[in-house]
Amino acid sequence: MLIKRKRGWELKESAATPDRVFHQRRALIKAVAAGPLVIAAAPLLATAACGDEDGEATAGRDPSARLYPAPRNPRYRLDRPLTDKALATTYNNFYEFGSHKQIWRDAQALPIRPWTVTVDGMVEKPITIAIDDLLKRMPLEERLYRLRCVEAWSMAVPWSGFAMQAFVDFARPLSAAQYVRMETFLDPDVAPGQKAFWYPWPYVEGLTIAEATNELAFLVTGVYGQPLPKQNGAPLRLAVPWKYGFKSIKSIVRFTFTDRRPVTFWEEVQPREYGFWANVNPEVPHPRWSQATERVLGTDERVPTRLYNGYGEFVAHLYKGVAGERLFM
């Protein structure tokens, strides 16, 4: 007899708000609120909801808009409701544009077309490819993931994109490659935060090859059934839900395969507080605050934090036998 064991982080598929219901609710709210005042305020409402100065209209100008919504992969579920889109797209960190949380307005200055992605280092053949050409080669899907910030807040997000394993297969690294180093754009004229000389720009992150090819590692190109907004890391970002959010590098322009472990952005800024691994662990406090609980965005609730953000059955094996490492910060 086949016995299916429910994973600790799962709940029924019905507990997550389907895309069609989410968008129908939005449409109903707009219809009910129709009137001269609401019509006059429509641009402002769209801005607040989408985290973009032109609201959902921006999706119509994005050449990838026709690819969304992507089909949902039912393997990846949530133990809590999705975070409201308006909150998830306006409560952001993006240090390239500044250190305050309402950075989404400033991030609209980022041009996301043309955008190219370079693959180099220890690969069979280095390549630079336009983002839209890359999207044509990748199998897009939607996954429901939790995101746990090192600042002890969390949200639940419907990311769209493709498994990083598919990208690694496309990149064809050499067998000697042990890490993938990722780098974001560098343009201080567009991103004034990059003029801060005390930061080691550009933003750099890294994974082991084993982490990058784990089934959870996901390269994100969309969210909430639409192309990814600029403030969330358009047009290409990383999602590694078992790690703290700063590992999920935004607006990636380069993947370098190497046999040397990268020194990541926050590791270089403050290695005592931000290590290479950054795996979520409630038992290991940040030097300045506890990680035992987290604040769920959009609620007044604090919930217990789980080891590996609740994804241990997928990733715990990656860290067995690693001696002398500060695995969690």
C-alpha positions in Angstrom: 0.0 0.0 0.0 1.4 3.4 -1.0 1.4 5.9 1.9 1.9 9.5 1.1 3.4 11.5 3.9 2.5 15.2 3.9 5.6 17.4 4.0 5.9 19.8 6.9 5.6 22.9 4.8 2.7 21.8 2.7 -1.0 22.6 2.8 -3.8 21.9 0.4 -3.5 23.5 -3.1 -6.8 25.2 -2.4 -5.3 27.2 0.4 -3.2 29.3 -2.1 -5.2 31.9 -4.0 -5.3 30.9 -7.7 -4.2 33.5 -10.2 -7.7 33.7 -11.8 -9.3 34.4 -8.5 -6.7 37.0 -7.6 -7.2 38.9 -10.9 -11.1 38.5 -10.8 -11.0 40.0 -7.3 -9.0 42.9 -8.6 -11.4 43.4 -11.5 -14.4 43.3 -9.2 -13.0 45.9 -6.9 -12.3 48.2 -9.8 -15.8 47.7 -11.1 -17.5 48.3 -7.8 -15.5 51.4 -7.2 -16.2 52.9 -10.6 -17.0 56.6 -10.5 -15.5 60.0 -11.3 -13.4 60.0 -8.2 -12.0 56.5 -8.7 -11.5 57.2 -12.4 -9.4 60.2 -11.5 -7.4 58.3 -9.0 -6.9 55.2 -11.2 -3.3 55.9 -12.0 -2.5 56.2 -8.3 -4.3 53.0 -7.5 -2.4 51.1 -10.2 0.9 52.4 -8.9 0.2 51.3 -5.4 -1.0 47.9 -6.5 1.8 47.1 -8.9 4.8 48.8 -7.4 5.4 50.5 -10.7 4.8 54.1 -11.7 2.7 53.0 -14.6 1.0 50.1 -12.8 -0.1 47.1 -14.9 0.3 49.0 -18.1 4.0 48.4 -17.9 3.4 44.7 -18.5 1.9 45.6 -21.9 5.2 47.1 -22.9 7.3 44.2 -21.7 8.0 41.9 -24.6 7.8 38.9 -22.3 4.3 39.7 -21.0 2.7 37.2 -23.3 4.5 34.4 -21.5 2.5 34.9 -18.3 0.8 33.6 -16.3 3.0 30.5 -16.5 1.6 27.1 -15.5 1.8 26.4 -11.8 4.0 23.6 -10.6 1.9 21.8 -7.9 5.0 20.3 -6.2 5.7 23.6 -4.5 3.1 24.7 -2.1 2.7 27.0 0.9 1.7 26.8 4.6 0.2 30.3 4.6 -1.7 32.6 2.2 0.1 34.5 -0.5 1.3 37.9 0.5 -0.8 40.7 -1.1 0.7 41.8 -4.4 0.7 45.5 -3.4 2.8 44.7 -0.4 5.2 42.3 -1.9 6.0 44.7 -4.7 6.4 47.8 -2.6 8.2 46.6 0.5 11.6 46.0 -1.0 15.3 46.0 -0.5 17.4 47.1 -3.5 20.6 48.8 -2.2 21.6 49.9 -5.7 18.8 52.5 -5.4 19.1 53.3 -1.7 18.7 51.7 1.8 15.0 52.6 2.5 12.2 50.1 2.2 10.0 52.1 -0.2 12.7 51.8 -2.9 10.2 50.8 -5.6 9.7 54.3 -6.9 13.4 54.9 -7.5 13.9 51.5 -9.1 11.7 52.5 -12.0 14.7 54.3 -13.4 16.3 50.9 -14.3 16.1 50.1 -18.0 15.4 46.4 -18.5 15.5 46.3 -22.3 17.9 45.8 -23.9 19.3 43.4 -21.3 21.9 40.7 -21.8 23.1 37.9 -19.7 26.8 36.7 -19.9 27.9 33.2 -19.1 31.6 32.8 -18.7 34.4 31.3 -16.7 34.8 27.5 -16.6 32.3 26.7 -19.3 32.5 24.9 -22.7 31.8 28.1 -24.6 31.3 31.6 -23.1 28.1 33.3 -24.4 26.2 36.5 -24.1 22.5 36.2 -24.7 19.6 38.7 -24.8 17.1 38.0 -22.0 14.2 37.4 -24.4 16.3 34.9 -26.3 17.1 33.2 -23.1 13.4 33.0 -22.1 12.6 31.3 -25.4 15.0 28.5 -24.4 13.8 28.0 -20.8 10.7 26.0 -19.6 8.7 28.6 -17.6 6.6 27.7 -14.7 5.1 29.2 -11.5 6.2 28.2 -8.0 4.8 29.2 -4.6 7.7 29.9 -2.3 8.2 31.5 1.1 10.8 34.2 1.4 12.6 34.8 4.7 14.5 38.0 5.0 17.5 38.1 7.4 15.8 41.2 9.0 13.3 38.7 10.4 10.3 39.3 8.2 8.8 37.0 5.6 6.3 36.8 2.8 4.8 34.1 0.4 5.2 34.8 -3.3 4.1 33.2 -6.6 7.3 33.4 -8.6 7.4 32.6 -12.3 10.6 31.5 -14.0 12.7 28.4 -14.6 14.7 25.9 -12.6 18.3 27.0 -12.3 19.2 23.4 -13.2 17.9 24.2 -16.7 20.1 27.2 -16.9 23.2 25.3 -15.7 22.5 22.7 -18.4 22.4 25.6 -21.0 25.6 27.0 -19.6 27.5 23.7 -19.9 30.1 24.2 -17.1 33.3 22.2 -17.1 33.4 19.3 -14.6 36.0 21.2 -12.5 33.6 24.1 -11.8 32.5 24.0 -8.2 30.7 27.4 -7.8 28.6 29.8 -9.8 29.3 33.5 -9.2 26.4 35.9 -10.0 26.7 39.6 -10.6 24.1 42.3 -11.0 24.3 45.4 -13.2 26.7 48.3 -12.6 25.4 51.7 -13.6 25.7 54.5 -11.0 24.1 57.0 -13.3 20.9 54.9 -13.2 21.3 53.5 -9.7 22.5 56.2 -7.3 23.1 53.8 -4.5 26.1 52.5 -6.4 27.8 55.8 -5.8 28.2 54.8 -2.2 31.9 54.1 -2.2 31.8 52.0 1.1 30.0 49.2 -0.7 31.8 46.8 -3.0 29.8 47.2 -6.2 28.5 45.4 -8.2 26.4 43.2 -6.1 27.8 39.7 -6.1 26.3 36.4 -4.9 27.3 32.8 -5.3 26.2 29.2 -4.9 27.9 25.8 -5.0 27.1 23.8 -8.1 25.2 21.4 -5.9 23.1 24.3 -4.6 22.5 25.8 -8.0 21.3 22.4 -9.4 19.1 21.6 -6.4 15.5 21.4 -7.5 14.5 24.4 -5.4 17.0 26.9 -6.9 14.9 29.0 -9.3 15.7 31.9 -11.7 12.8 34.3 -11.5 11.4 36.4 -14.4 7.8 37.0 -13.2 5.6 37.3 -10.2 1.8 37.3 -9.6 1.2 36.1 -13.2 3.1 39.1 -14.8 6.6 40.0 -15.8 8.8 40.8 -12.8 8.7 44.5 -11.7 11.9 46.4 -11.6 12.0 46.7 -7.8 11.7 43.0 -7.4 14.8 42.4 -9.6 13.7 42.5 -13.2 14.3 41.1 -15.6 16.1 38.2 -13.9 16.7 37.3 -10.3 17.4 34.3 -8.1 15.1 32.6 -5.6 16.6 30.2 -3.1 13.9 29.8 -0.5 15.9 27.9 2.1 18.4 30.8 2.4 18.0 34.3 3.7 16.6 36.8 1.1 19.9 38.7 0.5 21.2 35.5 -1.3 18.5 36.0 -3.9 20.4 38.4 -6.1 18.4 40.8 -8.3 18.8 42.0 -11.9 21.5 39.5 -12.9 23.8 40.2 -15.8 26.6 37.6 -15.4 27.0 34.0 -14.3 30.6 32.9 -13.9 31.4 29.3 -13.3 34.6 28.9 -11.2 36.5 26.5 -8.9 37.0 29.3 -6.3 34.3 30.2 -3.8 33.1 33.8 -4.5 33.3 36.5 -1.9 29.8 37.7 -1.8 28.6 41.3 -1.5 27.4 41.2 2.1 30.2 38.8 3.1 32.7 41.4 2.0 30.8 44.3 3.8 30.5 42.4 7.1 31.6 38.8 7.2 30.7 38.4 10.9 27.1 39.1 10.1 26.6 37.8 6.6 28.3 34.6 5.5 28.5 32.8 2.2 25.9 30.1 3.1 23.2 32.1 4.8 20.9 29.2 5.4 17.8 30.0 7.5 18.2 28.7 11.1 16.2 29.9 14.1 18.9 28.6 16.5 21.6 30.9 15.1 20.9 34.5 15.9 22.1 37.4 13.8 24.7 39.3 15.9 22.1 42.1 16.5 18.8 40.3 16.7 17.1 36.9 17.1 16.1 34.7 14.2 13.8 32.5 16.3 10.6 34.1 14.9 9.6 36.2 11.9 7.0 38.9 11.2 4.6 37.8 8.4 4.1 40.8 6.1 0.5 42.0 5.9 -0.3 40.6 9.3 0.4 41.4 13.0 1.5 37.8 13.4 4.9 36.5 14.4 5.5 32.9 13.7 8.3 30.5 14.6 11.1 30.3 12.0 11.9 26.9 10.7 15.3 25.4 9.9 16.1 25.9 6.2 12.8 28.0 6.1 10.9 24.7 6.2 12.6 23.2 3.1 15.0 20.9 4.9 13.9 17.7 3.2 15.1 19.2 -0.1 18.4 20.7 0.9 19.7 19.4 4.3 21.8 16.7 2.5 23.8 19.5 0.8 25.4 20.4 4.1 26.3 17.0 5.6 29.9 16.6 6.3 30.8 20.2 5.9 33.3 20.8 8.7 34.6 24.1 10.0 32.0 26.2 8.2 29.6 28.8 9.6 26.7 27.3 7.6 23.9 29.6 8.6 25.3 33.2 8.6 
